[in-house]
Amino acid sequence: MRKRYIFFILGFILIILVTGIAGIVTVLNRPFQVEKGTYLYIDTDDNIDSVYHKLTTQLHASTLKGIKLLVTVGGLDPIHPGAYQFGQADNALTAYRRLKAGAQTPVNLTIPSVRTVGKLLRTVSHQLMTDSASLARLLMDSTYCAQIGYTRETLPCLFLPNTYEVYWTMTPEAFVKRMQKEHDRFWNKERKAKAQSIGLTPEEVVTLASIVEEETANNAEKPMVAGLYMNRLHAEMPLQADPTVKFALQDFGLRRILHAHLETESPYNTYKHTGLPPGPIRIPSIQGIESVLNYTRHDYLYMCAKEDFSGTHHFAATFTQHLANARKYQQELNRRKIK
């Protein structure tokens, strides 16, 4: 009888242990309620409570029992900042292992084609853990710019609009190094040779590309516009590019350039100064850069926006032809009462 009782107690304990282990396994393997890959962002100032909160709000974890059990047993100190991607197959166990190891997931960083470096840095800061002020302090430092081979005017040449795979926690210095790496990869021997063959440095190619892209958004027309400006450079004529006047004024909303605007004193005003401006007036796209390196050979020296406001241009080889084209455009501006 006594033996039977002992076996009963042992059996009961075994059942409790098995049930408990099964319960623990169930808790640890319960999948997160996410439909697709979702990122959990852990900042440098996060603590264990804020991590729990983010697991609940960002990953919709229905219960934190599994994570809390694992943290109690194995700890989570230090907490590794980073972006961690989780999907439907992930659970408390995989999440804990990833957070414990700091095995963050790369994110896509998109460098846009924008008008100013300031706008670029604000866009970048929205995609990385770092803030725009930290990036600006580094890149607006003239000494630092000189160390990496740029002036504040030529700094836009560093950036190539594209999407790059990076870690969310990358520092401003790491960001610059990555941009340098991508810049050097793009400006290979072939492209440098092309630039040299047309008489421009890579920085001058980017500067001209920035003007071309401000003149037209039509990709098919960009090599034509680039060829026109190359003709003017070869003829030592002022570029007379309206977008450079807008940049000099820092008024990008101007729809009509008046004579008073053309008198603006600035090295960027290509009506008053021959040659290229000191640096790009925007961060041009790769396609814009390629349109300069592979510009169309023709004899045009003048262009004017078409009066249909299609965004394309009339091209002319003589000033007389240009005046006729410009008259049509001016008449349409007046008709639409655009000032």
KEKE-3310 file (N, C-alpha, C; in steps of 0.2 Angstrom, whole numbers, plus 5000, padded with zeros to 4 digits):
npx = (5004:5010:5020:5012:5007:5018:5022:5011:5012:5024:5021:5011:5019:5027:5018:5014:5027:5029:5018:5021:5033:5028:5019:5028:5036:5026:5023:5035:5036:5026:5020:5023:5011:5011:5009:5018:5036:5042:5049:5058:5063:5077:5083:5097:5094:5085:5077:5074:5060:5055:5059:5050:5038:5039:5040:5027:5019:5025:5027:5016:5015:5006:5008:5020:5026:5035:5046:5050:5052:5064:5072:5073:5080:5092:5095:5097:5107:5121:5108:5106:5107:5097:5090:5078:5072:5057:5046:5032:5036:5043:5046:5045:5057:5066:5066:5072:5085:5090:5090:5098:5110:5112:5110:5106:5096:5099:5094:5086:5093:5088:5095:5090:5087:5089:5087:5096:5109:5106:5092:5094:5101:5091:5081:5089:5091:5078:5078:5088:5096:5103:5102:5098:5104:5116:5122:5123:5132:5144:5146:5145:5156:5170:5183:5183:5176:5186:5196:5190:5191:5182:5174:5162:5154:5156:5152:5139:5143:5147:5137:5127:5112:5103:5098:5103:5110:5111:5116:5105:5110:5121:5134:5136:5149:5152:5142:5146:5158:5153:5146:5157:5163:5154:5154:5167:5166:5157:5163:5173:5187:5183:5172:5179:5188:5179:5175:5186:5189:5179:5183:5181:5181:5176:5169:5165:5157:5146:5141:5137:5128:5118:5113:5107:5097:5089:5084:5077:5065:5063:5069:5074:5077:5088:5102:5102:5101:5112:5122:5120:5124:5137:5142:5141:5150:5162:5162:5165:5154:5143:5133:5120:5109:5094:5090:5101:5101:5090:5095:5105:5097:5091:5078:5067:5055:5052:5044:5045:5059:5065:5072:5078:5081:5092:5102:5107:5121:5131:5142:5135:5127:5124:5122:5130:5142:5154:5157:5156:5146:5152:5149:5137:5120:5110:5108:5111:5103:5109:5106:5106:5119:5125:5119:5127:5140:5138:5134:5123:5129:5127:5123:5116:5114:5105:5090:5073:5059:5045:5029:5018:5019:5024:5035:5046:5058:5061:5074:5088:5099:5103:5102:5092:5082:5080:5074:5062:5056:5056:5048:5035:5034:5034:5022:5013:5015:5011:4997:4993:4994:5005:5018)
npy = (4994:5006:5007:5009:5021:5030:5028:5034:5047:5051:5049:5059:5070:5069:5071:5084:5090:5087:5093:5106:5109:5107:5118:5128:5127:5129:5143:5148:5146:5152:5161:5177:5190:5195:5200:5202:5204:5214:5228:5229:5242:5247:5258:5268:5273:5264:5253:5238:5238:5247:5240:5229:5235:5240:5227:5223:5234:5236:5223:5217:5207:5195:5190:5192:5182:5172:5179:5186:5176:5170:5181:5182:5171:5171:5184:5201:5210:5219:5229:5229:5241:5243:5238:5226:5213:5204:5190:5180:5168:5169:5169:5170:5164:5165:5179:5183:5177:5184:5197:5196:5193:5204:5204:5212:5217:5222:5237:5246:5260:5275:5286:5302:5311:5327:5345:5352:5349:5349:5346:5333:5327:5328:5319:5307:5305:5302:5289:5282:5279:5289:5307:5322:5334:5329:5323:5335:5343:5336:5336:5349:5355:5363:5359:5346:5342:5346:5336:5325:5328:5338:5354:5365:5368:5359:5347:5341:5332:5321:5312:5299:5296:5283:5266:5259:5245:5245:5246:5251:5258:5265:5276:5294:5296:5283:5283:5293:5287:5276:5282:5287:5276:5271:5281:5280:5268:5270:5280:5273:5268:5268:5278:5289:5291:5294:5306:5314:5313:5322:5333:5337:5336:5324:5330:5342:5336:5331:5344:5350:5340:5343:5355:5352:5343:5351:5359:5350:5337:5327:5312:5308:5319:5324:5321:5329:5342:5343:5342:5354:5363:5359:5363:5377:5379:5375:5385:5396:5403:5411:5401:5404:5398:5397:5390:5391:5404:5404:5396:5404:5414:5406:5403:5393:5392:5401:5405:5413:5420:5436:5451:5458:5448:5442:5450:5447:5445:5433:5419:5408:5413:5410:5419:5430:5426:5416:5399:5385:5384:5385:5373:5359:5362:5355:5338:5327:5314:5297:5294:5307:5311:5302:5306:5318:5313:5305:5314:5321:5325:5340:5355:5365:5380:5386:5386:5384:5383:5374:5381:5374:5369:5356:5352:5350:5356:5368:5368:5378:5384:5396:5413:5421:5411:5406:5418:5418:5406:5409:5420:5414:5407:5417:5424:5414:5413:5426:5425:5416:5423:5422:5427)
npz = (5000:5004:4995:4983:4986:4986:4972:4966:4971:4965:4952:4950:4953:4942:4931:4934:4931:4918:4912:4916:4909:4896:4896:4897:4885:4876:4878:4875:4862:4856:4842:4836:4833:4819:4802:4792:4789:4802:4810:4825:4835:4844:4855:4861:4874:4879:4891:4900:4903:4893:4882:4884:4882:4869:4862:4864:4858:4845:4840:4843:4853:4861:4873:4886:4894:4890:4885:4897:4906:4900:4901:4915:4918:4909:4908:4901:4898:4893:4885:4868:4856:4841:4825:4823:4814:4813:4810:4805:4809:4820:4838:4856:4860:4849:4848:4860:4859:4848:4852:4864:4858:4850:4837:4825:4811:4794:4787:4774:4767:4760:4749:4743:4728:4731:4734:4743:4755:4768:4768:4763:4775:4784:4779:4779:4793:4797:4794:4801:4817:4822:4823:4814:4818:4823:4812:4804:4811:4809:4795:4792:4796:4791:4792:4794:4782:4773:4776:4771:4758:4752:4750:4757:4747:4737:4743:4741:4730:4736:4738:4731:4724:4729:4735:4749:4759:4776:4794:4806:4817:4813:4815:4813:4807:4802:4792:4783:4779:4772:4762:4755:4751:4742:4733:4728:4722:4712:4704:4695:4685:4672:4672:4677:4666:4656:4660:4660:4647:4642:4647:4660:4678:4690:4700:4693:4683:4691:4696:4684:4680:4690:4687:4675:4679:4686:4676:4668:4670:4662:4657:4644:4638:4645:4641:4630:4635:4643:4633:4627:4637:4637:4625:4627:4637:4630:4621:4629:4633:4644:4655:4658:4666:4672:4684:4692:4696:4704:4714:4719:4725:4734:4732:4728:4723:4713:4698:4687:4680:4682:4676:4686:4695:4689:4691:4703:4714:4715:4716:4710:4701:4685:4675:4677:4679:4670:4665:4676:4692:4709:4715:4715:4712:4717:4723:4711:4702:4698:4685:4680:4681:4672:4661:4658:4657:4645:4635:4622:4606:4598:4589:4597:4606:4613:4623:4627:4638:4633:4627:4630:4643:4646:4651:4644:4631:4618:4607:4600:4588:4584:4590:4585:4582:4595:4601:4595:4600:4614:4614:4612:4624:4633:4630:4633:4647:4651:4647:4656:4667:4675:4686)
capx = (5000:5014:5023:5008:5006:5024:5021:5006:5015:5029:5017:5008:5024:5029:5013:5015:5033:5028:5013:5024:5037:5024:5017:5034:5038:5021:5024:5041:5036:5020:5022:5021:5005:5013:5008:5024:5042:5041:5055:5058:5069:5079:5087:5102:5091:5080:5078:5070:5053:5053:5059:5044:5033:5040:5038:5019:5016:5028:5027:5010:5016:5000:5010:5027:5028:5041:5052:5051:5055:5070:5076:5074:5085:5098:5097:5097:5111:5118:5103:5110:5102:5097:5084:5078:5066:5053:5041:5027:5039:5047:5043:5049:5064:5070:5067:5077:5091:5092:5091:5103:5116:5113:5110:5101:5094:5101:5089:5087:5094:5087:5098:5086:5090:5086:5091:5101:5112:5102:5086:5096:5102:5084:5079:5093:5090:5072:5079:5093:5095:5106:5098:5100:5109:5123:5125:5125:5138:5150:5146:5145:5162:5174:5189:5181:5175:5193:5199:5188:5192:5177:5172:5155:5151:5157:5150:5134:5146:5149:5131:5124:5105:5102:5096:5109:5108:5115:5113:5101:5113:5127:5136:5138:5156:5151:5138:5151:5163:5149:5145:5164:5164:5149:5156:5173:5164:5153:5168:5178:5192:5179:5169:5184:5191:5174:5175:5192:5188:5175:5186:5178:5182:5170:5165:5162:5152:5140:5139:5133:5122:5113:5109:5103:5091:5085:5081:5072:5064:5062:5075:5076:5080:5094:5108:5102:5102:5119:5125:5119:5128:5144:5143:5142:5157:5167:5162:5166:5148:5139:5128:5114:5104:5089:5090:5107:5098:5085:5099:5108:5092:5088:5070:5066:5048:5051:5041:5047:5065:5065:5079:5081:5084:5098:5107:5109:5128:5133:5146:5131:5123:5128:5121:5135:5149:5155:5159:5152:5146:5157:5147:5131:5114:5106:5111:5108:5103:5114:5104:5108:5126:5126:5118:5133:5145:5136:5129:5122:5133:5123:5125:5112:5116:5099:5084:5067:5053:5039:5023:5013:5021:5025:5042:5051:5061:5063:5081:5089:5106:5104:5099:5085:5077:5079:5070:5055:5054:5055:5042:5029:5033:5032:5015:5009:5016:5006:4990:4991:4995:5011:5022)
capy = (5000:5012:5008:5011:5028:5033:5028:5039:5054:5052:5050:5065:5075:5069:5074:5092:5093:5087:5099:5113:5110:5108:5125:5133:5126:5132:5150:5151:5145:5155:5165:5184:5191:5200:5197:5202:5207:5220:5230:5232:5247:5247:5264:5268:5274:5259:5249:5232:5240:5250:5234:5225:5239:5240:5221:5223:5238:5235:5216:5214:5201:5194:5189:5193:5177:5169:5183:5188:5170:5170:5187:5181:5165:5172:5191:5205:5216:5225:5229:5231:5245:5241:5237:5219:5211:5198:5188:5176:5162:5171:5169:5173:5161:5168:5186:5183:5175:5189:5203:5195:5193:5210:5202:5216:5216:5228:5241:5250:5268:5278:5293:5305:5317:5333:5352:5354:5344:5350:5341:5326:5324:5327:5313:5301:5305:5298:5282:5279:5280:5296:5313:5326:5338:5326:5323:5342:5345:5333:5338:5357:5357:5364:5356:5339:5342:5346:5330:5320:5330:5342:5360:5365:5369:5352:5342:5337:5327:5314:5308:5296:5294:5275:5263:5255:5241:5247:5245:5257:5261:5267:5283:5299:5295:5277:5285:5296:5282:5271:5286:5288:5269:5270:5286:5277:5262:5273:5283:5269:5270:5270:5284:5294:5292:5297:5313:5317:5314:5328:5339:5339:5332:5321:5335:5346:5332:5331:5350:5351:5336:5346:5360:5348:5340:5357:5361:5345:5330:5322:5308:5307:5326:5326:5321:5335:5348:5342:5344:5362:5367:5358:5368:5384:5379:5375:5392:5401:5407:5410:5395:5407:5393:5400:5386:5393:5410:5402:5393:5410:5417:5401:5404:5387:5392:5406:5402:5417:5424:5443:5455:5460:5442:5441:5455:5444:5444:5426:5414:5403:5416:5409:5425:5435:5422:5411:5393:5381:5387:5382:5366:5357:5366:5349:5331:5324:5307:5294:5295:5314:5311:5298:5311:5322:5308:5303:5319:5321:5330:5344:5362:5369:5384:5390:5382:5388:5379:5374:5384:5369:5367:5349:5351:5349:5362:5370:5370:5382:5385:5403:5418:5423:5405:5406:5423:5416:5401:5413:5424:5410:5405:5423:5425:5409:5415:5432:5423:5412:5427:5419:5432)
capz = (5000:5005:4989:4979:4987:4983:4965:4965:4972:4960:4945:4950:4952:4935:4927:4935:4928:4911:4910:4917:4904:4890:4896:4896:4878:4872:4879:4872:4855:4853:4837:4836:4829:4814:4796:4788:4792:4806:4814:4832:4835:4851:4856:4866:4881:4881:4897:4899:4903:4887:4877:4884:4879:4861:4860:4864:4853:4838:4837:4845:4857:4865:4880:4887:4899:4887:4885:4904:4909:4897:4904:4922:4918:4906:4908:4894:4900:4891:4880:4862:4852:4834:4822:4823:4810:4815:4805:4808:4812:4826:4844:4862:4860:4844:4849:4865:4856:4844:4856:4868:4854:4847:4830:4822:4804:4790:4785:4768:4768:4753:4748:4738:4725:4734:4732:4748:4760:4774:4767:4763:4781:4788:4776:4782:4800:4798:4792:4805:4824:4823:4822:4809:4821:4824:4805:4802:4815:4806:4788:4791:4799:4786:4793:4792:4775:4770:4778:4767:4751:4750:4753:4759:4740:4733:4747:4738:4726:4739:4739:4725:4726:4728:4741:4752:4765:4782:4800:4808:4822:4811:4817:4807:4804:4798:4787:4778:4776:4768:4756:4752:4748:4736:4728:4725:4718:4706:4700:4693:4680:4666:4672:4677:4660:4652:4663:4658:4639:4640:4649:4666:4684:4693:4704:4688:4680:4696:4696:4678:4681:4695:4683:4670:4682:4688:4670:4665:4673:4656:4656:4637:4636:4649:4637:4625:4639:4645:4627:4626:4641:4635:4619:4630:4640:4625:4617:4634:4634:4651:4655:4659:4668:4677:4691:4696:4699:4710:4720:4722:4729:4738:4731:4723:4720:4707:4692:4682:4682:4680:4675:4693:4698:4685:4694:4710:4715:4718:4711:4707:4696:4679:4670:4678:4679:4666:4668:4681:4698:4714:4717:4713:4715:4720:4723:4705:4701:4694:4678:4678:4680:4666:4655:4656:4654:4639:4633:4615:4602:4593:4589:4600:4611:4617:4624:4631:4640:4628:4629:4632:4650:4646:4655:4639:4629:4612:4606:4595:4587:4584:4595:4582:4583:4602:4603:4593:4605:4620:4613:4613:4631:4637:4629:4637:4654:4652:4646:4662:4672:4680:4687)
cpx = (5004:5018:5019:5007:5012:5024:5016:5008:5020:5026:5014:5013:5026:5025:5014:5021:5032:5023:5016:5029:5034:5022:5022:5036:5032:5022:5030:5041:5029:5022:5019:5015:5007:5012:5014:5030:5041:5047:5054:5064:5070:5084:5092:5100:5086:5082:5074:5063:5051:5054:5053:5038:5033:5038:5030:5016:5018:5027:5020:5010:5010:5002:5017:5030:5034:5047:5054:5054:5062:5075:5078:5080:5092:5100:5097:5101:5118:5113:5107:5105:5102:5090:5083:5071:5063:5048:5036:5030:5043:5043:5047:5056:5068:5071:5072:5084:5094:5094:5097:5110:5117:5113:5105:5101:5096:5094:5091:5087:5093:5090:5094:5090:5086:5090:5097:5103:5108:5095:5088:5097:5096:5081:5082:5091:5083:5073:5084:5092:5098:5101:5102:5105:5116:5126:5127:5131:5144:5151:5147:5152:5167:5180:5188:5180:5182:5197:5197:5188:5186:5177:5165:5151:5151:5154:5144:5137:5147:5143:5128:5117:5104:5099:5101:5107:5113:5112:5110:5105:5120:5128:5136:5144:5155:5147:5142:5155:5159:5148:5151:5165:5160:5151:5162:5171:5161:5158:5174:5182:5188:5176:5173:5187:5186:5174:5181:5192:5184:5177:5184:5181:5176:5166:5161:5156:5145:5137:5135:5127:5116:5109:5105:5097:5086:5081:5076:5071:5063:5069:5078:5079:5086:5100:5108:5104:5109:5123:5125:5124:5136:5146:5145:5149:5162:5168:5164:5160:5146:5134:5121:5108:5100:5089:5096:5105:5094:5089:5103:5104:5089:5080:5068:5059:5047:5049:5043:5053:5064:5072:5082:5084:5091:5104:5110:5117:5129:5137:5142:5127:5127:5126:5127:5142:5149:5158:5154:5152:5151:5155:5140:5125:5109:5110:5108:5108:5108:5113:5106:5115:5128:5125:5123:5138:5144:5132:5129:5126:5128:5126:5121:5116:5111:5094:5079:5062:5048:5033:5018:5014:5021:5031:5047:5053:5061:5071:5083:5097:5108:5100:5092:5080:5075:5073:5063:5052:5052:5049:5035:5028:5031:5025:5011:5009:5011:4999:4988:4992:5000:5016:5029)
cpy = (5006:5013:5011:5019:5032:5034:5033:5046:5056:5053:5057:5071:5075:5072:5082:5094:5093:5092:5105:5114:5111:5115:5130:5133:5130:5140:5152:5150:5148:5161:5172:5185:5197:5196:5197:5204:5213:5221:5232:5236:5248:5253:5263:5269:5270:5255:5243:5233:5242:5245:5230:5229:5239:5233:5220:5228:5237:5228:5213:5207:5200:5192:5189:5187:5174:5173:5185:5182:5169:5175:5185:5176:5168:5180:5194:5211:5214:5224:5232:5235:5242:5240:5229:5217:5205:5197:5183:5170:5163:5171:5171:5170:5164:5175:5187:5182:5181:5195:5202:5195:5200:5209:5206:5215:5222:5231:5244:5257:5271:5285:5296:5310:5323:5339:5353:5348:5343:5345:5334:5323:5323:5320:5306:5300:5301:5291:5278:5282:5287:5301:5318:5332:5335:5325:5330:5344:5343:5336:5345:5359:5357:5360:5348:5338:5342:5340:5325:5322:5334:5349:5360:5365:5363:5346:5338:5331:5321:5309:5305:5293:5286:5272:5258:5251:5243:5245:5252:5261:5264:5275:5288:5298:5288:5279:5288:5291:5277:5275:5287:5281:5268:5275:5283:5272:5265:5276:5279:5272:5272:5276:5290:5296:5295:5305:5317:5318:5320:5334:5342:5334:5329:5326:5340:5343:5332:5338:5352:5347:5339:5351:5357:5346:5345:5359:5357:5339:5325:5318:5308:5314:5328:5326:5327:5341:5348:5344:5351:5365:5365:5362:5375:5384:5379:5382:5398:5406:5406:5405:5398:5402:5396:5396:5389:5400:5409:5399:5399:5413:5413:5402:5399:5387:5397:5402:5406:5421:5431:5446:5456:5454:5440:5445:5452:5443:5438:5422:5409:5406:5415:5414:5430:5432:5417:5405:5390:5385:5383:5375:5365:5361:5361:5343:5328:5317:5304:5294:5302:5314:5307:5302:5316:5318:5306:5308:5319:5327:5333:5351:5367:5373:5387:5385:5386:5383:5380:5377:5380:5367:5360:5347:5350:5356:5362:5371:5374:5383:5392:5407:5420:5417:5405:5412:5421:5411:5404:5417:5420:5408:5411:5424:5420:5411:5421:5429:5419:5416:5425:5425:5429)
cpz = (5000:4998:4983:4980:4985:4976:4963:4965:4966:4953:4945:4949:4944:4930:4928:4931:4921:4908:4911:4911:4897:4890:4894:4888:4874:4873:4875:4864:4852:4849:4838:4831:4824:4807:4791:4792:4796:4810:4821:4833:4843:4851:4861:4873:4883:4887:4896:4899:4896:4881:4878:4881:4871:4859:4859:4859:4846:4835:4839:4849:4862:4872:4881:4892:4896:4888:4892:4907:4907:4900:4911:4922:4915:4906:4901:4895:4897:4885:4873:4858:4845:4831:4821:4820:4813:4811:4809:4811:4818:4832:4850:4862:4855:4845:4855:4863:4852:4848:4861:4864:4851:4839:4826:4814:4800:4788:4778:4769:4761:4753:4742:4734:4727:4733:4737:4753:4766:4774:4766:4770:4785:4786:4779:4789:4802:4797:4797:4812:4825:4821:4817:4811:4821:4817:4802:4805:4812:4799:4787:4794:4793:4786:4792:4785:4771:4770:4773:4759:4748:4753:4754:4752:4737:4737:4744:4733:4729:4739:4732:4727:4724:4735:4743:4758:4770:4788:4803:4813:4820:4813:4811:4803:4800:4792:4781:4775:4771:4761:4752:4748:4742:4731:4724:4720:4711:4701:4699:4688:4674:4666:4673:4670:4655:4654:4660:4650:4637:4643:4656:4672:4686:4696:4699:4684:4685:4696:4690:4678:4685:4691:4678:4673:4685:4682:4667:4669:4668:4655:4649:4635:4640:4645:4632:4629:4641:4639:4625:4630:4640:4630:4622:4633:4635:4621:4622:4634:4641:4650:4655:4660:4673:4684:4695:4700:4705:4716:4723:4727:4734:4738:4726:4720:4715:4701:4686:4684:4678:4679:4682:4696:4695:4688:4701:4710:4719:4713:4708:4702:4689:4673:4671:4678:4674:4669:4673:4688:4703:4715:4714:4716:4717:4720:4717:4706:4697:4687:4675:4677:4674:4660:4653:4654:4647:4635:4625:4612:4597:4593:4592:4605:4615:4618:4628:4632:4634:4631:4631:4639:4651:4650:4650:4636:4621:4612:4600:4594:4586:4589:4592:4583:4591:4604:4601:4598:4611:4620:4614:4620:4635:4636:4633:4645:4656:4652:4653:4668:4678:4680:4691)
residu = (MET:ARG:LYS:ARG:TYR:ILE:PHE:PHE:ILE:LEU:GLY:PHE:ILE:LEU:ILE:ILE:LEU:VAL:THR:GLY:ILE:ALA:GLY:ILE:VAL:THR:VAL:LEU:ASN:ARG:PRO:PHE:GLN:VAL:GLU:LYS:GLY:THR:TYR:LEU:TYR:ILE:ASP:THR:ASP:ASP:ASN:ILE:ASP:SER:VAL:TYR:HIS:LYS:LEU:THR:THR:GLN:LEU:HIS:ALA:SER:THR:LEU:LYS:GLY:ILE:LYS:LEU:LEU:VAL:THR:VAL:GLY:GLY:LEU:ASP:PRO:ILE:HIS:PRO:GLY:ALA:TYR:GLN:PHE:GLY:GLN:ALA:ASP:ASN:ALA:LEU:THR:ALA:TYR:ARG:ARG:LEU:LYS:ALA:GLY:ALA:GLN:THR:PRO:VAL:ASN:LEU:THR:ILE:PRO:SER:VAL:ARG:THR:VAL:GLY:LYS:LEU:LEU:ARG:THR:VAL:SER:HIS:GLN:LEU:MET:THR:ASP:SER:ALA:SER:LEU:ALA:ARG:LEU:LEU:MET:ASP:SER:THR:TYR:CYS:ALA:GLN:ILE:GLY:TYR:THR:ARG:GLU:THR:LEU:PRO:CYS:LEU:PHE:LEU:PRO:ASN:THR:TYR:GLU:VAL:TYR:TRP:THR:MET:THR:PRO:GLU:ALA:PHE:VAL:LYS:ARG:MET:GLN:LYS:GLU:HIS:ASP:ARG:PHE:TRP:ASN:LYS:GLU:ARG:LYS:ALA:LYS:ALA:GLN:SER:ILE:GLY:LEU:THR:PRO:GLU:GLU:VAL:VAL:THR:LEU:ALA:SER:ILE:VAL:GLU:GLU:GLU:THR:ALA:ASN:ASN:ALA:GLU:LYS:PRO:MET:VAL:ALA:GLY:LEU:TYR:MET:ASN:ARG:LEU:HIS:ALA:GLU:MET:PRO:LEU:GLN:ALA:ASP:PRO:THR:VAL:LYS:PHE:ALA:LEU:GLN:ASP:PHE:GLY:LEU:ARG:ARG:ILE:LEU:HIS:ALA:HIS:LEU:GLU:THR:GLU:SER:PRO:TYR:ASN:THR:TYR:LYS:HIS:THR:GLY:LEU:PRO:PRO:GLY:PRO:ILE:ARG:ILE:PRO:SER:ILE:GLN:GLY:ILE:GLU:SER:VAL:LEU:ASN:TYR:THR:ARG:HIS:ASP:TYR:LEU:TYR:MET:CYS:ALA:LYS:GLU:ASP:PHE:SER:GLY:THR:HIS:HIS:PHE:ALA:ALA:THR:PHE:THR:GLN:HIS:LEU:ALA:ASN:ALA:ARG:LYS:TYR:GLN:GLN:GLU:LEU:ASN:ARG:ARG:LYS:ILE:LYS)
# end
